[in-house]
Amino acid sequence: MLTLQKSWNKTWRTAIGLLVVVACAGAGSCLAQTGSQYESFSWPAEDFPGPGQTVYGGQDGADCYQEGSPAVKMMWGVDQQSARGLGREPRWNDQQMVPWEDQAYGSYLGPIRPPHTPEIRLRINDTLDFVYMITRRADGTPYQFYPGDTISITASGDPSLNQPSLLVLSDGTVSLPLIGTVVVAGKTVQHLTDELNYRFREEGNVRDPRVVVQVIRGDTPQEELRQAIVANFGQNGQSRQVVVSPDGTIQLPLIGPVPALGLTLEEMAREVNARYSMYMRGITVNPILVQRAEHAVYVLGQVNQPGRIVMNGPTSVMQAIAQAGGWQNGSNLRQIIVFRRDANWQLVATKIDLRGALNGRRPYPADEIWLSDSDIVLIPKSPIQRFSEGVDLYLARSLYSIFPAQGVTFNFDGLSTF
């Protein structure tokens, strides 16, 4: 972007006429004639226009851009650069050439700005969609039985011991002939096979059982989780939508309540996956923020439409006043009060002055601040408005009540002094 710095005679404001001559020469200067006044522009050497490129300068809304490069319309105005070195809030007298349009003609999207919230942290009433994906990847660790699995036992040395289908009970055990109850949950196939062969020989007096254990139906926690999640999502995956409750937690199948308030999506994913890994393997959970909790501010006092205003994006005080229908006559715009609750729900307040900005006299008001959720903006009455209403109230409730207006005439023509 071509950066221009201007220096001019203070009498340029009285100059009139059209830009008639533009001459560019030397090591980075441009002299523009406007009526009888001249304005000199300079730019860094590395930004000096190349061959065939011309820099145009103008005032009162005229363009200033470089041909042969992306058009950047420059206009007289005030921006953050205007405040540098001043030590105060810039005024209209401090205006300079600022980039006004940095996109193609007809663009209405505005410049590319940083995101509203670079790091999203979950709040109460945020809506999340948790997508459950089966990884289908072998992790190299032997499978361990869960309650609810179905297994088969084949004893080639003694077919009478065969059990074609055994359900692992909720306590993690199965019952077998000759040896009774056997704990199965948490054991691998090899571990259970070795244990059964040993117990059939020692306790069942079977000389050569040759037991083989097979899994008929496994991964019971995953199957139960699939049944708990009712919404299908994508291929080999399912999802469940939850809302952050007032206590700051979310409720998920199998793992129950999980703290969510203040966590990022990445932190939420790590927490949920760590909890699920305690019960099952081969599953990955990805949280997706579907909808943020509604943000709103309250505008009270001397506005045309007081009440609650929903913030669909970053909102400043002047924008909130505009959404409330604008201010009324008699408003004290120099003492607008903004109430806010801090992280501990303690009340804080500040007083800002926007009269000059709303009346067009301050181009870069330092008091134009961003609002937060649940802020209260109060526009009080001006002192003269309060005095006028006080007088009206006094006359209506005291003097006029004693002397009704009907048939009462006060004649002061005969009084020469008061």
C-alpha positions in Angstrom: 0.0 0.0 0.0 1.3 3.4 -0.9 1.9 5.5 2.2 1.7 9.2 1.8 2.7 11.9 4.2 1.6 15.4 3.6 2.9 18.7 4.5 1.0 21.8 3.6 0.4 25.4 4.3 -2.4 25.9 6.9 -4.3 28.1 4.5 -5.1 25.1 2.2 -8.6 25.0 3.8 -9.5 28.3 2.1 -8.3 27.1 -1.3 -10.9 26.3 -3.9 -10.8 25.0 -7.4 -10.0 21.7 -9.1 -6.9 19.7 -9.3 -5.4 20.9 -12.6 -1.7 19.9 -12.6 0.1 16.9 -11.2 3.8 16.6 -11.7 5.8 13.8 -10.4 9.6 13.9 -10.4 12.7 13.4 -8.3 13.3 10.9 -5.6 9.8 10.4 -4.4 7.8 13.7 -4.4 4.6 14.7 -5.9 3.5 18.4 -6.3 -0.2 18.9 -6.8 -1.7 22.4 -7.6 -5.1 23.1 -6.2 -6.2 26.6 -7.0 -3.4 28.9 -5.8 -2.2 26.4 -3.1 0.2 23.5 -3.5 0.4 20.3 -1.6 3.6 18.2 -1.4 3.4 14.4 -0.9 6.3 12.1 -0.1 6.7 8.4 0.2 9.5 5.9 1.1 12.0 5.2 -1.6 11.1 1.6 -1.9 7.5 2.6 -2.7 8.5 5.1 -5.4 6.3 4.5 -8.5 8.0 2.8 -11.4 8.0 3.8 -15.1 4.6 4.6 -16.4 3.0 4.9 -13.0 1.6 8.2 -11.8 0.5 9.3 -8.4 -2.5 11.6 -8.2 -3.2 13.8 -5.1 -6.2 15.7 -4.2 -8.3 17.2 -1.4 -11.9 17.3 -0.2 -12.5 13.7 -1.0 -10.4 13.5 -4.2 -8.5 10.3 -5.1 -4.9 9.6 -4.4 -3.7 6.3 -5.8 -1.0 4.7 -7.9 -1.7 3.6 -11.4 -0.6 0.2 -12.5 -1.1 -1.3 -9.0 -4.1 -2.4 -7.0 -6.3 0.7 -6.6 -6.2 2.1 -3.1 -8.4 5.2 -2.8 -7.0 7.8 -0.4 -9.2 10.4 1.3 -8.7 13.1 3.9 -9.6 11.5 7.3 -8.4 10.4 10.7 -7.3 6.9 11.6 -5.0 5.3 14.2 -1.9 6.6 12.5 -3.2 10.1 13.0 -3.0 9.7 16.8 0.7 8.7 16.8 2.9 11.3 18.4 0.0 13.6 19.4 -0.4 12.4 23.0 -4.1 13.1 22.7 -7.2 12.2 20.8 -6.9 13.3 17.2 -9.3 16.0 15.9 -10.5 17.0 12.5 -7.5 19.4 12.3 -5.2 16.4 12.4 -6.7 14.7 9.4 -4.4 13.3 6.7 -4.6 11.1 3.7 -5.8 7.7 4.8 -6.6 4.5 2.8 -10.4 4.5 2.3 -11.1 1.7 -0.2 -8.6 -1.2 -0.5 -10.8 -3.5 -2.5 -12.3 -3.6 -5.9 -15.1 -1.3 -7.0 -18.5 -2.3 -5.7 -17.2 -4.3 -2.8 -19.4 -4.2 0.2 -17.7 -6.8 2.4 -15.2 -4.5 3.9 -11.5 -5.2 4.6 -10.3 -8.5 5.8 -10.3 -8.2 9.6 -9.0 -10.5 12.4 -11.6 -12.9 13.8 -14.0 -11.6 16.4 -12.6 -14.0 19.0 -9.2 -15.5 18.0 -9.7 -18.2 20.7 -13.2 -19.5 21.4 -13.8 -20.5 25.0 -17.1 -22.2 25.8 -19.8 -20.4 27.7 -23.1 -21.4 29.2 -25.8 -22.1 26.6 -23.2 -22.8 23.8 -24.4 -25.6 21.6 -21.9 -28.3 20.7 -22.1 -31.2 18.3 -19.9 -34.2 19.3 -19.0 -36.4 16.4 -18.1 -39.9 17.3 -15.8 -41.6 14.8 -14.7 -45.3 14.8 -11.0 -45.2 14.0 -10.8 -48.8 12.7 -7.1 -48.8 13.4 -5.3 -51.6 15.2 -3.4 -50.3 18.2 -1.3 -53.5 18.7 -2.6 -54.2 22.2 -4.5 -57.5 22.9 -8.3 -57.2 23.2 -9.7 -57.3 26.7 -13.2 -58.6 27.4 -16.0 -56.3 28.6 -19.2 -57.1 30.5 -21.8 -57.8 27.8 -19.4 -59.5 25.4 -20.3 -62.9 24.0 -17.6 -65.6 23.9 -17.4 -69.3 22.9 -15.4 -72.0 24.6 -14.3 -75.1 22.7 -12.6 -78.0 24.5 -11.2 -80.4 21.8 -9.9 -82.7 24.6 -13.4 -83.0 26.2 -16.3 -81.9 23.9 -18.7 -82.0 26.9 -17.1 -78.7 28.1 -18.0 -76.9 24.9 -19.9 -73.6 25.4 -21.0 -72.2 22.0 -22.3 -68.9 23.4 -21.5 -67.4 26.8 -22.6 -63.9 27.8 -20.2 -62.0 30.1 -22.4 -60.8 32.9 -22.5 -57.3 34.3 -20.1 -58.4 37.1 -17.6 -59.5 34.4 -18.0 -63.3 35.1 -19.3 -66.4 33.4 -20.2 -69.8 34.8 -18.7 -73.0 33.5 -19.2 -76.7 34.4 -16.8 -78.3 36.8 -15.1 -75.1 37.8 -18.0 -72.7 38.4 -17.6 -68.9 38.2 -14.7 -67.4 36.2 -13.9 -63.8 36.0 -13.6 -62.8 32.3 -13.8 -59.0 32.1 -10.4 -57.3 31.7 -8.6 -60.4 30.5 -7.2 -61.1 27.1 -8.0 -64.1 25.0 -4.7 -65.7 25.7 -4.9 -65.0 29.4 -8.4 -66.5 29.7 -7.4 -69.6 27.6 -4.4 -70.3 29.9 -6.5 -69.9 33.0 -9.3 -72.2 31.8 -6.9 -74.9 30.8 -5.2 -74.7 34.2 -8.5 -74.7 36.2 -10.1 -77.6 34.2 -7.0 -79.7 34.8 -6.6 -78.8 38.5 -10.2 -78.3 39.6 -12.2 -80.3 37.0 -9.8 -83.2 36.8 -9.8 -83.0 33.0 -6.5 -84.5 31.9 -6.2 -82.7 28.5 -8.9 -80.1 28.0 -7.2 -78.1 25.1 -9.6 -75.1 25.6 -9.8 -72.5 22.8 -11.6 -69.2 23.6 -13.1 -67.1 20.8 -14.9 -63.7 20.7 -18.3 -63.9 19.1 -19.5 -60.4 19.9 -17.1 -57.8 21.4 -16.6 -54.1 21.8 -19.7 -53.9 23.9 -19.1 -50.3 25.1 -18.9 -49.1 21.5 -22.1 -50.8 20.6 -23.9 -49.4 23.7 -22.6 -46.0 22.8 -23.9 -46.3 19.3 -27.3 -47.1 20.7 -27.2 -44.1 23.0 -26.5 -41.8 20.2 -29.6 -41.4 18.0 -28.4 -39.1 15.2 -26.3 -40.7 12.4 -23.5 -38.5 11.1 -21.4 -39.2 8.1 -19.8 -42.5 7.3 -18.8 -44.8 10.2 -19.7 -42.0 12.6 -22.4 -40.7 14.8 -23.0 -37.4 16.6 -24.8 -36.0 19.6 -25.7 -32.4 20.2 -25.4 -31.0 23.7 -25.7 -27.6 25.4 -23.4 -26.2 28.1 -25.7 -26.3 31.2 -25.9 -23.5 33.8 -23.4 -25.4 36.0 -20.8 -25.2 33.3 -20.9 -28.9 32.3 -22.1 -31.1 29.4 -23.7 -34.5 29.6 -22.3 -37.2 27.3 -23.2 -40.9 27.1 -21.2 -43.3 29.1 -18.9 -40.7 30.8 -21.6 -38.5 32.3 -21.0 -34.8 33.2 -17.8 -33.2 31.8 -16.7 -29.7 32.8 -16.8 -27.4 29.8 -17.0 -23.8 31.0 -14.0 -21.8 29.8 -12.4 -24.6 27.7 -11.4 -24.2 24.1 -12.6 -26.7 21.6 -9.1 -28.4 21.5 -9.1 -28.7 25.3 -12.6 -30.0 25.2 -11.6 -32.7 22.7 -8.7 -33.8 24.8 -10.8 -34.0 28.0 -13.6 -36.0 26.4 -11.3 -38.4 24.5 -9.2 -39.0 27.7 -12.4 -40.0 29.6 -13.7 -42.3 26.8 -10.3 -44.0 26.6 -10.9 -45.3 30.1 -13.9 -47.3 28.9 -13.1 -48.2 25.3 -10.6 -48.1 22.4 -10.8 -47.3 18.8 -13.1 -44.2 19.0 -12.3 -40.5 18.5 -14.7 -37.7 19.6 -14.5 -34.3 17.9 -16.5 -31.4 19.3 -17.9 -28.8 16.9 -19.4 -25.5 18.0 -22.8 -25.3 16.3 -24.2 -22.2 17.9 -22.9 -19.7 20.4 -24.9 -18.6 23.3 -26.9 -15.4 22.5 -25.0 -12.2 23.4 -27.1 -9.2 24.3 -26.8 -5.7 25.9 -29.4 -3.5 27.5 -29.8 0.1 26.4 -31.8 2.3 28.9 -32.6 6.0 29.3 -33.0 8.6 26.7 -33.3 6.4 23.6 -36.2 5.9 21.3 -36.4 2.1 21.7 -34.9 1.1 25.1 -34.6 -2.6 25.9 -32.5 -5.7 25.1 -30.4 -5.7 22.0 -28.9 -8.9 20.6 -25.3 -8.7 19.5 -24.7 -10.7 16.3 -21.1 -9.4 16.1 -18.8 -7.0 17.8 -20.9 -4.0 18.9 -19.8 -0.6 20.2 -21.7 1.9 22.3 -22.6 4.0 19.3 -23.8 1.0 17.4 -25.9 0.0 20.4 -27.5 3.4 20.5 -28.3 3.2 16.8 -30.0 -0.2 17.3 -32.0 1.4 20.1 -33.5 3.9 17.7 -31.1 6.8 18.4 -30.9 9.2 21.2 -33.7 11.7 22.3 -33.5 15.4 22.7 -32.4 16.3 26.1 -29.9 13.4 26.4 -26.7 13.9 28.3 -24.4 12.3 25.7 -21.3 13.6 27.7 -22.0 11.2 30.6 -23.1 7.9 29.1 -22.7 5.2 31.7 -21.8 1.6 30.9 -22.3 -1.0 33.7 -20.5 -4.3 33.5 -20.1 -7.5 35.6 -16.6 -8.8 36.0 -15.5 -12.4 36.2 -16.6 -12.6 39.8 -20.0 -11.0 39.0 -19.0 -7.8 40.8 -20.4 -4.6 39.3 -18.0 -2.1 37.6 -19.0 1.0 35.7 -17.5 3.7 33.6 -18.6 7.1 32.2 -17.9 8.0 28.6 -18.4 11.1 26.5 -19.7 10.6 23.0 -21.5 14.0 22.4 -18.8 15.3 20.1 -18.7 12.0 18.1 -22.5 11.8 17.8 -22.6 15.4 16.7 -19.9 14.9 14.2 -17.2 17.0 15.9 -14.9 14.2 17.0 -13.6 11.9 14.3 -11.8 9.5 16.4 -13.5 9.3 19.9 -11.4 7.5 22.5 -14.6 6.8 24.5 -16.2 4.6 21.7 -15.6 1.3 23.4 -16.7 -2.3 22.6 -19.5 -3.8 24.6 -19.5 -7.2 26.3 -22.3 -9.6 26.9 -24.9 -8.3 29.5 -23.5 -4.8 29.6 -26.0 -2.0 30.4 -25.8 1.3 28.6 -27.5 4.1 30.3 -28.1 7.5 28.6 -29.1 9.9 31.3 -31.1 13.1 30.9 -29.2 16.4 30.6 -29.3 18.8 33.6 -31.6 21.2 31.8 -34.0 18.4 30.9 -34.2 17.3 34.5 -34.7 20.9 35.6 -37.5 21.4 33.0 -39.2 18.2 34.0 -38.9 19.2 37.7 -40.5 22.5 37.0 -43.3 20.8 35.0 -43.9 18.3 37.9 -43.9 21.1 40.5 -46.4 23.2 38.5 -48.6 20.2 37.6 -48.8 18.7 41.1 -48.7 21.8 43.3 -49.5 25.2 41.8 -52.0 24.0 39.2 -53.7 21.7 41.7 -54.3 24.7 44.0 -55.2 27.1 41.2 -56.9 25.2 38.4 -56.3 26.6 34.9 -60.0 26.9 34.2 -61.2 30.5 35.0 -58.0 31.7 36.6 -56.2 34.7 35.1 -53.0 36.3 36.4 -52.6 39.9 35.4 -49.1 41.4 36.0 -49.6 44.5 33.8 -50.1 46.7 36.9 -46.8 45.6 38.5 -43.8 47.8 37.7 -41.3 45.9 39.8 -40.9 42.4 41.1 
